[in-house]
Amino acid sequence: MKNIYTILLLPILFIGCNETTTTIKPKVNKVPETMMMVGGACTYKDTLQQVKIIAIDEKKDKDLCKNSVVIKYELVEKVENLSVVPRGEIKYNLSKEYLIAKGFDINTIHILKISTIKSGTCTPTIEKLTDINISDFKKWCKEK
């Protein structure tokens, strides 16, 4: 009985092993060189605006270093020729305690940098408060 099973299994093993030794070449479509590069380098136009902090909402975590805040702001002076309307809020992975220690509190004035894309395919608009330093927060957080 064992001999019959052995005889039946040998062709299966032989065929199976033979299949794995043959190479399968996938069909590759060549892409024209003009389509290889998408976008290119991005350039931005920067605008600086004064903003007043109107709220700081914090999402707390057990680990102070993993907190996040949403800073809500309004423009100090209304500017009519801005290429984009500021969002009115920015999210950072920081703690509210750190922000207050660095002078960010309700009704304080800070500089908002609005970067609007001129060329390329990167993020169209980037808003950043110029006084915030994420690496400084990480160092401050480790000392706590």
Residue, then its C-alpha position, 0 to 999 in steps of 0.5 A: m500500500k505504501n508503494i502505491y502512495t509513493i508511486l502516486l506522490l512522486p509525479i506530484l513532487f516532480i511536477g511541483c518542483n519543476e514548476t518552481t524552477t521555471t522563471i516567470k517574466p512579468k510584462v513590463n510597460k516602459v514609461p516615457e521619460t517625459m512622464m517619469m518625473v511628477g511635480g518637481a521642486c516646490t516653491y512658495k510665497d511667504t506672507l507674515q501676519q500678526v495673529k491673536i490667540i483666542a483659544i488653546d484646546e488640548k488633547k491630553d495623553k498619559d504621557l505629557c510628550k504625546n499631548s496635542v493642541v489646537i491653537k485658534y487664532e484671528l488676524v490682528e489686522k484684516v488684510e484684503n489682498l491675501s491670496v488665501v484666507p487663514r484657517g483660523e486654527i493650527k494643530y501641533n503635537l505639544s502640551k498646553e503647559y509648554l505653550i504657556a511657558k513659552g508665552f502662548d496664552i489667550n489674547t497674546i500676539h504672535i506671527l503666523k507664516i502663511s506659505t502659498i505654493k507658486s510651483g510644484t505639486c507639494t502642499p498648497t498652503i502651509e500655516k505655521l506660528t513662527d515662535i513654536n519650536i517642536s525640537d525645543f518642546k521635545k527637549w523640554c518634555k524629556e526634562k519634565 
